[in-house]
Amino acid sequence: MICSHIIKMSPCQSQKIRNISFLLMILVAYIHGYNLNLFFRDESGQPLAEWLIFLENAVSDGLCRVAVPLFFAISGYLAALKLKEPDFRSHWQMIKKKWQSLAIPYLLVSLGGILLVVVLLLIPWSKPYFNHFSLSAPITQWLNVWILSPVPFQLWFIRFLWLYFLMFPLLYFGVQYGKWLFMLFLIWFWSDHAWQNELNMHKMEVEGMLFFCLGIFIAIHKIPVEFRVRPWLLIVAFALWTAWIAWRTAILIQPQKDHYVVHYNILGITFTGLFLCWIAYDYLPESLRNSEWLRKNAPYSIGVFLLHEPALTILKKLMIKGIGMNDLSLFVSYITAPALAFAGALFISKKLHQSIPGFYNLITGNRAPGNS
């Protein structure tokens, strides 16, 4: 059954968002599974195989990259739906809630990452893997790591999201009154690196803002979010989307490439993929959408997000080191490390919730299973 469009969240739509968020975490794991930035040449000094370069870029920066924009869009959509009135009091209430659900988990998990690094620096065999850290570093450097450059690097998502909530009245005003013109402005801003540099903003920060505002736009302008399409049409659309990703990847991995050709293709691929993935969920087998496995595990998506790094990076390095620095080790690491890190983070999340529920509730921002 496809949820009918209503302004308030229905149980059907709530379940869809919860399940999609969990499934998207698998894609996030494979985004972070990208390992060509660890080793660009094998032990013989020969360039890596082109098929491996193509595969990792097509999957991590193509098929899977829709996950993060969709997370931002869902966040903006839910925030706008829950907002009673776009006034100072409502915004202040929102900020207080987001301090608990975003800022506190960010600070605690980032601190946990620092403690993990300190422990690993004290172990002789693991110390070489963290040579960019030093126990003798000044306290200001460690504070910078804690607040701005966390060891669990995926926390950038929470930091940007916190910023968007601080700016929420401004973004809401722009979306409400600027409508499509405001959205087109954000697309232009995402495309213009000169202005990003001028304002000292990271490209991902602008991209996240665009899709966060897309979620707000859909909510306050009552854009239908559920569609019925013929299954064969959806299959054809996915095939064409995949071919588009392959074509863009072929351009991306070339030594000489036009930035704007790459960027505008990824812009189209991202918007198309977001739309297709949202629709495709409704055509998954009902036995999966309503399965006991998904019902029990989907509420732990936030725990998986917080805990899969830096474990995944450590696992990637260990696997490459164990097998040897070559195409095979990179391929095996890329295929298996994200799956193992995802499964491990899910297992640890469930165990923490079962054995230390108060602690798990604290680090996940009151989003333990069973909490509203």
HELIX and SHEET records of a PDB file:
HELIX    1   1 PRO A   11  HIS A   32  1                                  22    
HELIX    2   2 GLU A   50  ALA A   58  1                                   9    
HELIX    3   3 VAL A   59  LEU A   63  3                                   5    
HELIX    4   4 ALA A   67  LYS A   82  1                                  16    
HELIX    5   5 PHE A   88  LYS A   98  1                                  11    
HELIX    6   6 TRP A   99  ALA A  103  3                                   5    
HELIX    7   7 ILE A  104  LEU A  121  1                                  18    
HELIX    8   8 LYS A  127  PHE A  130  5                                   4    
HELIX    9   9 ILE A  139  ILE A  147  1                                   9    
HELIX   10  10 PHE A  153  LEU A  155  5                                   3    
HELIX   11  11 TRP A  156  LEU A  166  1                                  11    
HELIX   12  12 PHE A  168  PHE A  173  1                                   6    
HELIX   13  13 GLY A  174  GLY A  178  3                                   5    
HELIX   14  14 LYS A  179  SER A  191  1                                  13    
HELIX   15  15 HIS A  193  GLU A  198  1                                   6    
HELIX   16  16 LYS A  203  ILE A  220  1                                  18    
HELIX   17  17 PRO A  231  LEU A  252  1                                  22    
HELIX   18  18 HIS A  259  ALA A  280  1                                  22    
HELIX   19  19 TYR A  281  TYR A  283  5                                   3    
HELIX   20  20 GLU A  286  ARG A  289  1                                   4    
HELIX   21  21 GLU A  292  ASN A  297  1                                   6    
HELIX   22  22 ALA A  298  TYR A  300  5                                   3    
HELIX   23  23 SER A  301  LEU A  307  1                                   7    
HELIX   24  24 ALA A  311  ILE A  323  1                                  13    
HELIX   25  25 ASP A  327  SER A  355  1                                  29    
HELIX   26  26 PRO A  357  ILE A  363  1                                   7    
END                                                                             
